[in-house]
Amino acid sequence: MQQYWQRNVRILLTLLGVWFLVSFVCGILLVDQLNQVRIGGFKLGFWFAQQGAIYFFVLIIFVYVMLMNKLDREFDVHED
């Protein structure tokens, strides 16, 4: 059971790291560099700060559910 929780925490920390990169690094720290690129008339840095972080967060939720379902089946703790 300890292996299960170690992998669970590793998955969680990895996905939180991705969210941190998208929301803080791309949305705040690299905003000036990303604003050099335009998508649909909007600056990319602005997009990350306003919408991109939210879209990535929702995507991360779906990825987390998928990975946890796989992990639950592997350790036979899934719901039927």
N, CA and C of each residue as an Amber inpcrd file, in Angstrom:
protein
   240
   0.8240000  -1.1930000   0.0000000   0.0000000   0.0000000   0.0000000
   0.8700000   1.2600000   0.0000000   2.0700000   1.1500000   0.5550000
   2.9590000   2.3090000   0.5650000   3.3770000   2.6850000  -0.8550000
   3.5730000   1.6810000  -1.7150000   3.9050000   1.9610000  -3.1150000
   2.7810000   2.7270000  -3.8070000   1.5610000   2.3530000  -3.5030000
   0.3990000   3.0310000  -4.0840000   0.4370000   4.5220000  -3.7480000
   0.6460000   4.8430000  -2.4740000   0.6390000   6.2390000  -2.0530000
   1.8470000   7.0010000  -2.5770000   2.9820000   6.3310000  -2.6840000
   4.1490000   6.9950000  -3.2520000   3.8940000   7.3760000  -4.7050000
   3.3180000   6.4610000  -5.4640000   3.0210000   6.7710000  -6.8620000
   1.9160000   7.8070000  -6.9840000   0.9360000   7.7490000  -6.0830000
  -0.1350000   8.7340000  -6.0660000   0.4380000  10.1360000  -5.8460000
   1.3140000  10.2700000  -4.8610000   1.9180000  11.5710000  -4.5660000
   2.8170000  12.0190000  -5.7220000   3.5350000  11.0960000  -6.3540000
   4.3800000  11.4510000  -7.5060000   3.5370000  11.9920000  -8.6620000
   2.4250000  11.3340000  -8.9340000   1.5170000  11.8080000  -9.9880000
   1.0020000  13.1990000  -9.6420000   0.5690000  13.3640000  -8.4090000
   0.0270000  14.6440000  -7.9610000   1.0600000  15.7650000  -8.0730000
   2.2680000  15.5260000  -7.6100000   3.3160000  16.5460000  -7.6650000
   3.7260000  16.8740000  -9.1010000   3.7550000  15.8720000  -9.9530000
   4.0790000  16.1140000 -11.3650000   3.0310000  17.0000000 -12.0180000
   1.7630000  16.6830000 -11.8010000   0.6960000  17.4730000 -12.4140000
   0.6310000  18.8820000 -11.8220000   0.8850000  19.0090000 -10.5370000
   0.9330000  20.3480000  -9.9370000   2.1160000  21.1450000 -10.4850000
   3.2180000  20.4640000 -10.7570000   4.3680000  21.1280000 -11.3750000
   4.0380000  21.6500000 -12.7610000   3.3120000  20.8530000 -13.5420000
   2.8890000  21.3010000 -14.8720000   1.9740000  22.5130000 -14.7480000
   1.0420000  22.4520000 -13.8160000   0.1270000  23.5790000 -13.6300000
   0.8910000  24.8290000 -13.1940000   1.8810000  24.6740000 -12.3210000
   2.7050000  25.8030000 -11.9000000   3.4350000  26.4130000 -13.0970000
   4.0030000  25.5680000 -13.9460000   4.7080000  26.0780000 -15.1290000
   3.7730000  26.8650000 -16.0320000   2.5980000  26.3150000 -16.2690000
   1.6570000  26.9770000 -17.1630000   1.1150000  28.2660000 -16.5520000
   0.6920000  28.2030000 -15.2920000   0.0310000  29.3710000 -14.7050000
   1.0120000  30.4420000 -14.2480000   2.0620000  30.0760000 -13.5440000
   2.9640000  31.0820000 -12.9780000   4.0800000  31.4570000 -13.9540000
   4.7600000  30.4540000 -14.4730000   5.9030000  30.7460000 -15.3450000
   5.4300000  31.3520000 -16.6650000   4.5020000  30.6790000 -17.3450000
   4.0420000  31.2020000 -18.6470000   3.1300000  32.4100000 -18.4870000
   2.3070000  32.4170000 -17.4480000   1.3410000  33.4970000 -17.2730000
   1.8910000  34.7450000 -16.6170000   3.0350000  34.6280000 -15.9110000
   3.5690000  35.7880000 -15.1930000   5.0250000  36.0590000 -15.5560000
   5.8930000  35.0660000 -15.3640000   7.3260000  35.2990000 -15.5350000
   7.7390000  35.4780000 -16.9950000   7.1740000  34.6880000 -17.8920000
   7.5530000  34.7420000 -19.3050000   6.5570000  35.5030000 -20.1660000
   5.7100000  36.2960000 -19.5320000   4.6430000  36.9620000 -20.2760000
   5.1880000  37.8970000 -21.3620000   6.2600000  38.6030000 -21.0890000
   6.7950000  39.5270000 -22.0990000   7.3350000  38.7840000 -23.3150000
   8.0260000  37.6720000 -23.0840000   8.5390000  36.8850000 -24.2070000
   7.3970000  36.2340000 -24.9870000   6.4050000  35.7300000 -24.2810000
   5.2830000  35.0730000 -24.9540000   4.3890000  36.0730000 -25.6830000
   4.3890000  37.3240000 -25.2500000   3.5740000  38.3320000 -25.9230000
   4.0870000  38.6720000 -27.3150000   5.2640000  38.1970000 -27.6660000
   5.7830000  38.4030000 -29.0190000   5.0330000  37.5470000 -30.0400000
   4.3720000  36.5010000 -29.5540000   3.6110000  35.5900000 -30.4090000
   2.1350000  35.9310000 -30.2720000   1.4430000  35.9740000 -31.4020000
   0.0040000  36.2580000 -31.3870000  -0.7680000  35.0550000 -31.9190000
  -1.8650000  34.7560000 -31.2410000  -2.7740000  33.6870000 -31.6710000
  -4.1670000  34.2830000 -31.7320000  -4.7500000  34.2650000 -32.9000000
  -6.0930000  34.8130000 -33.0660000  -6.1790000  36.2870000 -32.7290000
  -5.0900000  37.0250000 -32.8980000  -5.0850000  38.4450000 -32.6090000
  -4.7360000  38.7940000 -31.1690000  -4.6180000  37.7900000 -30.3240000
  -4.2880000  38.0310000 -28.9170000  -2.8530000  37.6220000 -28.6440000
  -2.2130000  38.3420000 -27.7510000  -0.8500000  38.0030000 -27.3600000
  -0.8670000  36.7010000 -26.5650000   0.1150000  35.8420000 -26.8220000
   0.1480000  34.5280000 -26.1840000   0.3020000  34.6350000 -24.6660000
   1.1060000  35.5700000 -24.1760000   1.2500000  35.7590000 -22.7370000
  -0.0610000  36.1400000 -22.0770000  -0.8130000  37.0200000 -22.7230000
  -2.1330000  37.4080000 -22.2240000  -3.0660000  36.2000000 -22.1910000
  -3.0090000  35.3860000 -23.2600000  -3.8660000  34.2080000 -23.3270000
  -3.5600000  33.2560000 -22.1730000  -2.2690000  32.9880000 -21.9140000
  -1.9040000  32.1010000 -20.8080000  -2.3920000  32.6580000 -19.4810000
  -2.2480000  33.9520000 -19.2740000  -2.6340000  34.5540000 -18.0050000
  -4.1510000  34.5490000 -17.8180000  -4.9060000  34.7360000 -18.8800000
  -6.3510000  34.8810000 -18.7560000  -7.1260000  33.5880000 -18.9460000
  -6.7180000  32.7580000 -19.9010000  -7.5020000  31.5710000 -20.2140000
  -6.6980000  30.2870000 -20.2050000  -5.4640000  30.3510000 -20.6470000
  -4.6550000  29.1470000 -20.8040000  -4.4810000  28.3650000 -19.5200000
  -4.2430000  29.0510000 -18.4180000  -4.0490000  28.3590000 -17.1460000
  -5.3180000  27.6160000 -16.7300000  -6.4730000  28.1960000 -17.0010000
  -7.7380000  27.5460000 -16.6520000  -7.9550000  26.3110000 -17.5180000
  -7.7000000  26.4280000 -18.8230000  -7.8450000  25.2720000 -19.7220000
  -6.8960000  24.1560000 -19.3120000  -5.6570000  24.5060000 -18.9930000
  -4.6980000  23.4880000 -18.5750000  -5.1110000  22.8500000 -17.2550000
  -5.6700000  23.6180000 -16.3410000  -6.1160000  23.0640000 -15.0750000
  -7.2190000  22.0290000 -15.3000000  -8.1750000  22.3320000 -16.1530000
  -9.2540000  21.3800000 -16.4550000  -8.6730000  20.1390000 -17.1260000
  -7.7290000  20.3220000 -18.0470000  -7.0750000  19.1870000 -18.7000000
  -6.3250000  18.3370000 -17.6800000  -5.6610000  18.9730000 -16.7370000
  -4.9170000  18.2520000 -15.7080000  -5.8660000  17.4260000 -14.8360000
  -7.0660000  17.9300000 -14.5810000  -8.0470000  17.1660000 -13.8060000
  -8.3940000  15.8690000 -14.5340000  -8.6330000  15.9520000 -15.8350000
  -8.9560000  14.7520000 -16.6060000  -7.7750000  13.7830000 -16.6560000
  -6.5730000  14.2960000 -16.8110000  -5.3770000  13.4450000 -16.8200000
  -5.2150000  12.7720000 -15.4620000  -5.4340000  13.5120000 -14.3790000
  -5.3200000  12.9410000 -13.0300000  -6.3280000  11.8030000 -12.8320000
  -7.5610000  12.0080000 -13.2510000  -8.5830000  10.9640000 -13.1190000
  -8.1640000   9.7230000 -13.9010000  -7.6840000   9.9130000 -15.1190000
  -7.2670000   8.7860000 -15.9520000  -6.1030000   8.0290000 -15.3000000
  -5.0920000   8.7700000 -14.8300000  -3.9340000   8.1230000 -14.2100000
  -4.2950000   7.4310000 -12.9090000  -5.1710000   8.0340000 -12.1210000
  -5.5590000   7.4170000 -10.8530000  -6.4270000   6.1780000 -11.0700000
  -7.2870000   6.1920000 -12.0720000  -8.0630000   4.9950000 -12.3840000
  -7.1430000   3.8520000 -12.7910000  -6.1300000   4.1680000 -13.5770000
  -5.1560000   3.1600000 -13.9850000  -4.3920000   2.6290000 -12.7660000
  -3.9640000   3.5290000 -11.8930000  -3.2370000   3.1300000 -10.6890000
  -4.1260000   2.3030000  -9.7620000  -5.3750000   2.6890000  -9.6090000
  -6.3100000   1.9390000  -8.7670000  -6.5070000   0.5130000  -9.2890000
  -6.6350000   0.3700000 -10.6030000  -6.7760000  -0.9650000 -11.1750000
  -5.5030000  -1.7930000 -10.9750000  -4.3630000  -1.1420000 -11.1130000
  -3.0870000  -1.8480000 -10.9470000  -2.9320000  -2.4050000  -9.5410000
  -3.3640000  -1.6500000  -8.5330000  -3.2370000  -2.0800000  -7.1460000
  -4.5310000  -2.7260000  -6.6130000  -5.4850000  -2.9340000  -7.5040000
  -6.7540000  -3.6030000  -7.1710000  -7.4970000  -2.9040000  -6.0190000
  -7.5850000  -1.5850000  -6.1220000  -8.3670000  -0.8150000  -5.1610000
  -9.4360000   0.0080000  -5.8760000  -9.7550000  -0.3950000  -7.0990000
 -10.7310000   0.3420000  -7.9000000 -12.1570000   0.0170000  -7.4690000
 -13.0650000   0.9110000  -7.8530000 -14.4770000   0.6970000  -7.5800000
 -15.0860000  -0.0530000  -8.7370000 -16.0110000  -0.9310000  -8.4340000
 -16.6820000  -1.6960000  -9.5070000 -17.9140000  -1.0040000  -9.9760000
